[in-house]
């Protein structure tokens, strides 16, 4: 459904050398979706907008810069403060905080820091970290469980990666995401390029957060003080993040954790199995 057929409220919030865009759609409990205000509205279903008020907000990796910026402008702590700035700007006392992939780590860390303003945490397709250990587990899962057709598709897609990155280095995060489709989607032939159309990316921010912050993060730190229910939705065919079993050492450290593995999804269950994902999420929210 196009924007013209549904009510969409848009705006921007100035924060340091960035302009954070946001988009608000739907009715119901407010859910703040961290990431890109362009990409993520395309991922979540129209049905979910009938039951939740979805607030899609940029973080500094996706926001338009308004001035020069340095490494001190995109630490994880600064990003978490921006998320709270969005919440306060919109006058929201409590939100469901939602994060997909690495943004799931942001959602959880935000809830640890601002727990008084969080009713629920939703983490989607998130691994415990991007550490060397967890990356090795991801690679082992890929090597041991993937059909030859999927591996051949990845090899073919990656063949053009260096040239494409060389031609547009500032877009390498998007280029990588699209060309890693065989590791990202249940349907390994799916072309995700339209989902990324018009998405602005600040590569230094992603290099730091995904390459350093999420590599070194200790997801267990502070969980003993987090008294907020957490939903962790994972895709059976997700070969981008650490596999399902890697969460085992952390489970008991959550006070209230619900894990759901979606059997016909890769890295994006809200898009790949939207009806089932919506039903599972809404049922979980209604029970908590």
NULUMKE-445898 format. One record per residue: residue number from 1; residue in three letters; x, y, z of N, C-alpha, C in turn. Coordinates in steps of 0.2 Angstrom, whole numbers, plus 5000, padded with zeros to 4 digits. Atoms other than C-alpha are relative to their C-alpha. Layout:
<atoms>
   num   residu   n_px   n_py   n_pz   ca_px   ca_py   ca_pz   c_px   c_py   c_pz
   NUM      ALA      X      Y      Z       X       Y       Z      X      Y      Z
...
</atoms>
This chain:
<atoms>
   num   residu   n_px   n_py   n_pz   ca_px   ca_py   ca_pz   c_px   c_py   c_pz
     1      UNK   5004   4994   5000    5000    5000    5000   5004   5006   5000
     2      UNK   4996   4994   5001    5007    5017    4995   4999   5005   5006
     3      UNK   5001   4995   4994    5009    5031    5008   4994   5004   4999
     4      UNK   5006   4996   5002    4995    5040    4999   4993   4997   5003
     5      UNK   5006   5004   4998    4983    5026    5005   5000   4999   5008
     6      UNK   5000   5001   4992    4988    5027    5024   5002   5006   5003
     7      UNK   4998   4994   4996    4990    5040    5037   5008   4999   5002
     8      UNK   4993   5000   4998    5009    5044    5039   5002   5007   5002
     9      UNK   4998   4994   4997    5016    5057    5050   5008   5000   5000
    10      UNK   4993   5000   5001    5034    5062    5046   5003   5006   5003
    11      UNK   4996   4995   4997    5047    5073    5054   5007   4999   5001
    12      UNK   4993   5001   4999    5065    5076    5058   5002   5003   5007
    13      UNK   4998   4998   4994    5074    5079    5074   5008   5002   5000
    14      UNK   4993   4998   5000    5091    5089    5075   5003   4997   5006
    15      UNK   4996   5002   4994    5104    5080    5086   5007   5000   4998
    16      UNK   4993   4999   5002    5122    5086    5085   5000   5001   4993
    17      UNK   4999   4999   5007    5128    5085    5067   4996   4996   4996
    18      UNK   5004   5005   5004    5114    5074    5061   4992   5002   5001
    19      UNK   5007   4999   5000    5096    5076    5056   4996   4993   5000
    20      UNK   5003   5006   5000    5086    5061    5062   4993   5000   4998
    21      UNK   5006   5000   5002    5071    5057    5052   4995   4995   5003
    22      UNK   5004   5005   4998    5056    5048    5058   4993   5000   4996
    23      UNK   5007   5001   5003    5039    5041    5052   4996   4996   5004
    24      UNK   5005   5003   4995    5024    5036    5062   4994   4998   4996
    25      UNK   5005   5003   5004    5011    5024    5055   4996   4995   5005
    26      UNK   5004   5005   4996    4997    5014    5063   4997   5003   5006
    27      UNK   5004   4999   4993    4986    5014    5079   5001   4995   5005
    28      UNK   4999   5005   4995    4989    5006    5095   5005   5002   5005
    29      UNK   4994   4999   4995    5003    5004    5108   5006   5003   4996
    30      UNK   4994   4998   5004    5018    5014    5102   5006   4995   5000
    31      UNK   4994   5004   5001    5033    5004    5096   5005   5004   4996
    32      UNK   4994   4996   5003    5049    5013    5092   5005   4995   4997
    33      UNK   4996   5004   5004    5058    5004    5078   5006   5003   4998
    34      UNK   4994   4997   5001    5076    5008    5078   5003   4998   4993
    35      UNK   4997   5001   5007    5085    5010    5061   5000   5005   4995
    36      UNK   5001   4995   5006    5081    5018    5045   4992   5002   4999
    37      UNK   5006   4998   5001    5065    5028    5043   4997   4999   4993
    38      UNK   5002   5002   5007    5065    5023    5024   5000   4993   5000
    39      UNK   5000   5007   5001    5070    5005    5025   4995   4996   5004
    40      UNK   5004   5004   4996    5060    4998    5040   4993   5001   4999
    41      UNK   5007   5000   5002    5043    5004    5035   4998   4995   4994
    42      UNK   5001   5005   5005    5045    4992    5020   5000   4993   5002
    43      UNK   4999   5007   4997    5049    4977    5031   4994   4998   5004
    44      UNK   5005   5002   4996    5034    4977    5043   4993   5001   4997
    45      UNK   5007   5001   5004    5016    4973    5037   4995   5005   5002
    46      UNK   5006   4995   4999    5001    4984    5035   4996   4997   5006
    47      UNK   5004   5003   4995    4992    4972    5046   5002   5002   5007
    48      UNK   4997   4998   4993    5004    4976    5061   4998   5007   5001
    49      UNK   5002   4993   4999    4999    4994    5058   4993   5001   5003
    50      UNK   5007   5000   4997    4981    4990    5063   5000   4999   5007
    51      UNK   5000   5001   4993    4987    4985    5080   5005   5003   5004
    52      UNK   4995   4997   4997    5002    4995    5084   5001   5007   4997
    53      UNK   4997   4994   5002    5008    5013    5082   5008   4999   4999
    54      UNK   4993   5001   5001    5025    5010    5073   5003   5007   4998
    55      UNK   4996   4994   5000    5037    5024    5075   5007   4998   4997
    56      UNK   4993   5002   5004    5052    5021    5062   5004   5006   5001
    57      UNK   4995   4994   4999    5067    5032    5067   5007   4998   4998
    58      UNK   4993   5001   5002    5084    5034    5060   5004   5000   5006
    59      UNK   4994   4998   4996    5100    5032    5070   5005   5003   4996
    60      UNK   4995   4996   5004    5115    5041    5065   5004   4996   4994
    61      UNK   4997   5004   5006    5121    5027    5053   4996   5001   4994
    62      UNK   5004   4999   5006    5106    5031    5042   4998   5008   4999
    63      UNK   5002   4993   5000    5103    5050    5046   5004   5004   4996
    64      UNK   4997   4995   5004    5107    5064    5035   5005   5005   5004
    65      UNK   4995   4996   4996    5123    5073    5042   4998   5008   4998
    66      UNK   5001   4993   5002    5121    5092    5043   5006   5004   5001
    67      UNK   4993   4996   4998    5139    5096    5048   5005   4994   5000
    68      UNK   4994   5005   4999    5156    5087    5049   4999   4996   5007
    69      UNK   5000   5004   4994    5157    5073    5062   5006   4996   5001
    70      UNK   4994   5004   4998    5170    5063    5071   4998   4994   5004
    71      UNK   5001   5006   4997    5171    5047    5080   4996   5000   5007
    72      UNK   5004   4999   4994    5164    5054    5096   4993   5001   4999
    73      UNK   5007   4998   5002    5148    5058    5087   4996   4994   4999
    74      UNK   5004   5006   5002    5143    5040    5084   5002   4994   5004
    75      UNK   4999   5006   4995    5147    5029    5099   4993   4997   5002
    76      UNK   5006   5003   4998    5134    5017    5105   4996   5004   5005
    77      UNK   5004   4996   4995    5130    5028    5120   4997   5006   4997
    78      UNK   5003   4994   5003    5127    5043    5109   4994   4998   4996
    79      UNK   5006   5003   5004    5115    5032    5098   4995   4999   5005
    80      UNK   5005   5002   4995    5106    5026    5114   4997   5007   5002
    81      UNK   5003   4994   4998    5104    5044    5119   4995   5003   4995
    82      UNK   5004   4997   5005    5097    5049    5102   4993   4996   5000
    83      UNK   5006   5004   4999    5084    5035    5104   4995   5003   5005
    84      UNK   5004   4997   4995    5078    5043    5120   4998   5007   4998
    85      UNK   5002   4993   5003    5078    5060    5111   4994   4999   4996
    86      UNK   5006   5001   5004    5066    5053    5099   4994   4999   5004
    87      UNK   5005   5002   4995    5055    5046    5113   4997   5007   5003
    88      UNK   5002   4994   4996    5055    5063    5122   4997   5005   4995
    89      UNK   5003   4995   5005    5052    5073    5106   4993   4998   4998
    90      UNK   5007   5002   5002    5036    5063    5102   4996   4999   5006
    91      UNK   5004   5000   4994    5030    5064    5120   4998   4993   5002
    92      UNK   5002   5007   4999    5030    5045    5123   5003   4999   5007
    93      UNK   4998   5002   4994    5031    5040    5141   5003   4993   5000
    94      UNK   4998   5007   5000    5033    5021    5138   4999   4998   4993
    95      UNK   5000   5003   5006    5037    5012    5122   5002   4993   5000
    96      UNK   4998   5006   5002    5039    4995    5115   5006   5001   4996
    97      UNK   4994   4998   5003    5057    4996    5109   5002   4994   4995
    98      UNK   5000   5005   5005    5060    4986    5093   5007   5001   4996
    99      UNK   4994   4999   5004    5077    4982    5084   5001   4993   4996
   100      UNK   4999   5005   5004    5081    4971    5070   5008   4999   4998
   101      UNK   4992   5001   5001    5099    4963    5067   5004   5003   5005
   102      UNK   4996   4996   4996    5112    4974    5075   4996   5005   5005
   103      UNK   5004   4995   4997    5098    4986    5080   4996   4996   5006
   104      UNK   5002   5004   4994    5092    4972    5092   5004   5001   5006
   105      UNK   4996   4998   4995    5107    4975    5102   4999   5007   5003
   106      UNK   5002   4993   4998    5103    4994    5102   4994   5000   5005
   107      UNK   5007   5000   4996    5085    4990    5108   5001   4997   5007
   108      UNK   4999   5003   4994    5091    4979    5122   5004   5005   5005
   109      UNK   4996   4996   4996    5105    4991    5128   4996   5007   5002
   110      UNK   5004   4995   4998    5092    5005    5127   4996   4999   5006
   111      UNK   5005   5002   4995    5080    4996    5138   5004   4999   5007
   112      UNK   4996   5000   4994    5094    4993    5151   5001   5007   5003
   113      UNK   4999   4993   4997    5098    5011    5152   4994   5004   5001
   114      UNK   5007   4996   5000    5080    5018    5150   4995   4996   5002
   115      UNK   5005   5005   4998    5070    5004    5158   4994   5003   5002
   116      UNK   5006   4997   4998    5058    5016    5165   4995   5002   4995
   117      UNK   5004   4997   5006    5052    5021    5148   4999   4994   4995
   118      UNK   5001   5006   5005    5051    5003    5140   4996   4995   5003
   119      UNK   5004   5005   4997    5037    4991    5142   5002   4993   4997
   120      UNK   4998   5007   5003    5044    4977    5130   5006   5001   4996
   121      UNK   4995   5000   5005    5059    4973    5120   4999   4995   4995
   122      UNK   5001   5005   5006    5058    4965    5103   5006   5000   4996
   123      UNK   4994   5001   5003    5074    4959    5096   4998   4995   4994
   124      UNK   5001   5005   5006    5073    4951    5078   5006   4999   4996
   125      UNK   4994   5003   5004    5087    4941    5069   5006   5003   5003
   126      UNK   4995   4997   4997    5099    4947    5082   5005   4994   5003
   127      UNK   4995   5005   4996    5115    4937    5088   5002   5003   5006
   128      UNK   4997   4997   4994    5123    4939    5105   5005   5005   4999
   129      UNK   4995   4995   5002    5137    4948    5097   5003   4999   4993
   130      UNK   4996   5001   5006    5148    4950    5082   5007   4998   5001
   131      UNK   4993   5002   4998    5163    4943    5091   5003   4994   4995
   132      UNK   4996   5005   5004    5176    4931    5083   4997   4993   5001
   133      UNK   5003   5007   4998    5168    4916    5092   4993   5000   4996
   134      UNK   5007   5001   5003    5150    4920    5086   5000   5000   4992
   135      UNK   4999   5000   5008    5156    4924    5068   5002   4993   4998
   136      UNK   4997   5007   5002    5165    4907    5068   4994   4995   5000
   137      UNK   5006   5004   5000    5149    4899    5073   4995   5001   4994
   138      UNK   5004   4998   5006    5139    4908    5059   5003   4996   4994
   139      UNK   4997   5002   5005    5152    4902    5047   4999   4992   5000
   140      UNK   5001   5007   5000    5151    4884    5053   4993   4998   4998
   141      UNK   5007   5001   5002    5132    4884    5052   4999   5000   4993
   142      UNK   5001   4999   5007    5133    4890    5034   5003   4994   4997
   143      UNK   4996   5005   5003    5146    4877    5029   4997   4993   5001
   144      UNK   5003   5007   4998    5137    4862    5037   4993   4999   4998
   145      UNK   5007   5001   5000    5119    4865    5034   4997   5003   4993
   146      UNK   5003   4996   5006    5117    4874    5017   5001   4996   4994
   147      UNK   5000   5004   5007    5112    4866    5000   5005   5003   4995
   148      UNK   4995   4998   5005    5124    4867    4985   4997   5006   4996
   149      UNK   5003   4994   5004    5112    4879    4976   5000   5006   5003
   150      UNK   4999   4993   4996    5112    4892    4990   5007   5002   5000
   151      UNK   4993   4998   5000    5131    4891    4991   5002   5003   4993
   152      UNK   4999   4998   5007    5132    4893    4972   4997   5007   4999
   153      UNK   5003   4993   5001    5120    4908    4972   5005   5005   5004
   154      UNK   4996   4995   4997    5131    4917    4985   5006   5001   4997
   155      UNK   4994   4999   5004    5147    4914    4975   4999   5004   4994
   156      UNK   5001   4996   5006    5139    4921    4960   4999   5007   5002
   157      UNK   5002   4993   4998    5132    4936    4969   5007   5004   5003
   158      UNK   4994   4997   4997    5149    4939    4978   5005   5002   4995
   159      UNK   4995   4999   5005    5159    4939    4962   5000   5007   4998
   160      UNK   5000   4993   5002    5153    4956    4958   5001   5005   5005
   161      UNK   5000   4996   4995    5155    4963    4975   5006   5005   5000
   162      UNK   4994   4995   5000    5173    4971    4974   4999   5006   4995
   163      UNK   5001   4995   5005    5169    4980    4958   4995   5005   5002
   164      UNK   5005   4996   4998    5153    4987    4965   5001   5004   5006
   165      UNK   4998   4996   4995    5160    4993    4981   5005   5005   4998
   166      UNK   4995   4995   5002    5175    5001    4972   4996   5006   4996
   167      UNK   5004   4995   5004    5162    5010    4961   4996   5005   5005
   168      UNK   5004   4995   4996    5152    5017    4976   5002   4998   5007
   169      UNK   4998   5002   4994    5162    5014    4992   4996   5003   5006
   170      UNK   5004   4997   4994    5150    5025    5003   4994   4996   5000
   171      UNK   5006   5004   5000    5136    5012    4998   5002   4993   5002
   172      UNK   4998   5007   5000    5146    4997    5003   4996   4996   5005
   173      UNK   5004   5004   4995    5135    4992    5018   4993   4998   4996
   174      UNK   5006   5002   5004    5119    4992    5006   5002   4995   4995
   175      UNK   4998   5005   5005    5129    4983    4993   5001   4993   5003
   176      UNK   4998   5006   4996    5135    4970    5005   4993   4996   5002
   177      UNK   5006   5003   4998    5117    4967    5012   4996   4997   4994
   178      UNK   5003   5003   5006    5110    4965    4994   5003   4994   4998
   179      UNK   4997   5006   5003    5123    4953    4988   5001   4994   5005
   180      UNK   5000   5005   4995    5123    4943    5004   4993   4997   5000
   181      UNK   5007   5002   5000    5105    4938    4999   4999   4992   5002
   182      UNK   5000   5007   4999    5109    4919    4999   5001   4998   5007
   183      UNK   4999   5001   4993    5114    4921    5017   4994   5003   5004
   184      UNK   5005   4996   4996    5099    4932    5022   4993   4998   4999
   185      UNK   5007   5001   5001    5083    4926    5015   4999   4992   4999
   186      UNK   5003   5007   5001    5073    4909    5015   5000   4999   4993
   187      UNK   5000   5000   5008    5071    4912    4996   5007   5003   4998
   188      UNK   4993   4997   5001    5089    4913    4992   5001   5004   4993
   189      UNK   5000   4996   5006    5085    4921    4975   4997   5006   5001
   190      UNK   5003   4994   4999    5076    4935    4983   5005   5006   4999
   191      UNK   4996   4994   5001    5082    4952    4977   4998   5006   5005
   192      UNK   5002   4995   4995    5082    4965    4992   5001   5007   4998
   193      UNK   4998   4993   5002    5088    4980    4982   4994   5005   5000
   194      UNK   5005   4995   4999    5071    4988    4981   4999   5002   5007
   195      UNK   5001   4998   4993    5070    4988    5000   5005   5005   5002
   196      UNK   4995   4996   4998    5086    4998    5001   5000   5007   4995
   197      UNK   5000   4994   5005    5081    5011    4987   4999   5006   5004
   198      UNK   5000   4993   4997    5084    5029    4993   5002   5000   5008
   199      UNK   4997   5000   4993    5092    5023    5010   5007   5003   5000
   200      UNK   4993   4997   4999    5106    5035    5015   5004   4996   5006
   201      UNK   4995   5003   4996    5121    5027    5024   5006   5004   5002
   202      UNK   4994   4997   4998    5135    5034    5034   5005   4995   5002
   203      UNK   4995   5006   4999    5149    5021    5033   5004   5000   5006
   204      UNK   4996   5000   4994    5160    5027    5047   4996   4998   5006
   205      UNK   5004   5002   4995    5145    5024    5059   4999   4993   5000
   206      UNK   5001   5007   5000    5142    5007    5053   5007   4996   5001
   207      UNK   4993   5003   4999    5161    5003    5053   5001   4999   5008
   208      UNK   4999   5000   4993    5161    5007    5071   4995   4996   5004
   209      UNK   5005   5004   4996    5145    5000    5078   5000   4993   4998
   210      UNK   5000   5007   5002    5145    4984    5068   5007   4996   5000
   211      UNK   4993   5002   5000    5164    4982    5067   5003   5000   5007
   212      UNK   4997   5000   4993    5168    4986    5085   4996   5000   5006
   213      UNK   5004   5000   4994    5154    4990    5097   4996   4993   5000
   214      UNK   5004   5007   5000    5144    4974    5092   5005   4994   5001
   215      UNK   4995   5005   5000    5160    4964    5091   5002   4999   5008
   216      UNK   4997   5001   4993    5165    4968    5109   4994   5000   5005
   217      UNK   5005   4999   4995    5148    4970    5117   4999   4994   5004
   218      UNK   5001   5006   4996    5144    4959    5132   4992   5001   5002
   219      UNK   5007   5000   5000    5125    4956    5130   4997   4999   5007
   220      UNK   5003   5002   4993    5123    4949    5148   5001   5006   5005
   221      UNK   4998   4995   4995    5130    4964    5157   4993   5005   5001
   222      UNK   5006   4996   4998    5115    4973    5166   4994   4996   4999
   223      UNK   5006   5004   5001    5103    4959    5162   4996   4999   5007
   224      UNK   5002   5001   4993    5101    4956    5181   4995   5005   5002
   225      UNK   5004   4994   4997    5093    4973    5183   4994   5001   4995
   226      UNK   5006   4999   5005    5081    4972    5167   4994   4996   5002
   227      UNK   5006   5003   4998    5064    4968    5173   4995   5002   4994
   228      UNK   5004   4998   5005    5056    4970    5156   5000   4994   4995
   229      UNK   5001   5006   5004    5049    4956    5145   5004   5001   4993
   230      UNK   4996   4999   5007    5060    4952    5129   4998   4994   4996
   231      UNK   5002   5004   5005    5054    4944    5113   5006   4999   4995
   232      UNK   4995   5001   5005    5068    4936    5102   4998   4996   4994
   233      UNK   5003   5003   5006    5062    4932    5085   5006   4998   4995
   234      UNK   4994   5002   5004    5075    4922    5074   4997   4996   4994
   235      UNK   5001   5004   5007    5075    4914    5056   5004   4994   5000
   236      UNK   4997   5007   5000    5079    4896    5054   5006   5001   4994
   237      UNK   4995   5000   5006    5088    4901    5037   5004   5006   5000
   238      UNK   4996   4994   4999    5098    4916    5044   5007   4998   5001
   239      UNK   4993   5002   5000    5116    4914    5040   5004   5006   5000
   240      UNK   4996   4994   4999    5121    4932    5044   5002   5001   5007
   241      UNK   4998   4999   4993    5121    4931    5063   5001   4993   5003
   242      UNK   4999   5006   4996    5126    4918    5076   4994   4996   5000
   243      UNK   5006   5004   5000    5114    4903    5075   4997   5000   5007
   244      UNK   5005   5000   4995    5100    4900    5087   5003   4997   5007
   245      UNK   4997   5003   4994    5110    4889    5099   5005   5004   5004
   246      UNK   4995   4995   4996    5123    4903    5103   4996   5004   5005
   247      UNK   5004   4996   4994    5109    4911    5114   5000   4996   5006
   248      UNK   5001   5004   4994    5109    4896    5126   5004   5002   5006
   249      UNK   4997   4998   4994    5122    4903    5138   4997   5006   5003
   250      UNK   5003   4994   4997    5112    4919    5140   4993   5000   5002
   251      UNK   5007   5000   4999    5095    4913    5142   4998   5001   5007
   252      UNK   5002   4999   4993    5094    4911    5161   5002   5006   5003
   253      UNK   4999   4994   4997    5101    4928    5163   4995   5005   4999
   254      UNK   5006   4996   5001    5085    4936    5156   4995   4998   5005
   255      UNK   5005   5001   4995    5071    4938    5169   4994   4997   4996
   256      UNK   5006   5002   5004    5058    4935    5155   5001   5001   4993
   257      UNK   4997   5001   5007    5064    4929    5138   4995   4995   4996
   258      UNK   5003   5004   5005    5053    4922    5124   5003   4999   4994
   259      UNK   4996   5001   5006    5062    4914    5109   4995   4997   4995
   260      UNK   5004   5003   5005    5053    4911    5093   5004   4999   4994
   261      UNK   4997   5001   5006    5061    4903    5078   4995   4999   4994
   262      UNK   5004   5000   5006    5053    4906    5061   5003   4995   4995
   263      UNK   4997   5006   5004    5055    4890    5050   5001   5002   4993
   264      UNK   4999   4998   5007    5053    4899    5033   5002   5007   4999
   265      UNK   4997   4993   5000    5063    4915    5037   5007   4999   5000
   266      UNK   4993   4999   4999    5080    4920    5035   5001   5006   5005
   267      UNK   4998   4994   4996    5086    4937    5042   4995   5005   5002
   268      UNK   5006   4995   4999    5069    4946    5041   4994   4997   5001
   269      UNK   5007   5004   4999    5054    4936    5048   4994   5005   4999
   270      UNK   5006   4995   5001    5043    4952    5049   4998   5001   4992
   271      UNK   5002   5000   5007    5044    4952    5030   4999   4994   4997
   272      UNK   5001   5007   5004    5046    4934    5025   4994   4996   5003
   273      UNK   5006   5004   4997    5033    4927    5037   4995   5005   5003
   274      UNK   5003   4994   4997    5023    4943    5040   4994   4998   5004
   275      UNK   5007   5002   4997    5006    4934    5045   5002   4997   5007
   276      UNK   4998   5004   4994    5015    4922    5057   5003   5005   5005
   277      UNK   4996   4996   4996    5027    4935    5064   4995   5005   5004
   278      UNK   5004   4996   4997    5013    4947    5067   4996   4997   5006
   279      UNK   5004   5004   4995    5002    4934    5076   5004   4998   5006
   280      UNK   4996   5002   4994    5016    4928    5087   5002   5006   5004
   281      UNK   4999   4994   4996    5021    4946    5092   4994   5003   5004
   282      UNK   5006   4997   4997    5004    4952    5095   4997   4996   5006
   283      UNK   5002   5004   4994    5000    4937    5106   5004   5000   5006
   284      UNK   4995   4999   4994    5016    4939    5116   4998   5007   5003
   285      UNK   5001   4994   4997    5012    4957    5119   4993   5000   5004
   286      UNK   5006   5000   4997    4994    4954    5124   5001   4996   5007
   287      UNK   4999   5004   4994    5000    4941    5137   5005   5003   5005
   288      UNK   4995   4997   4995    5013    4953    5145   4998   5008   5000
</atoms>
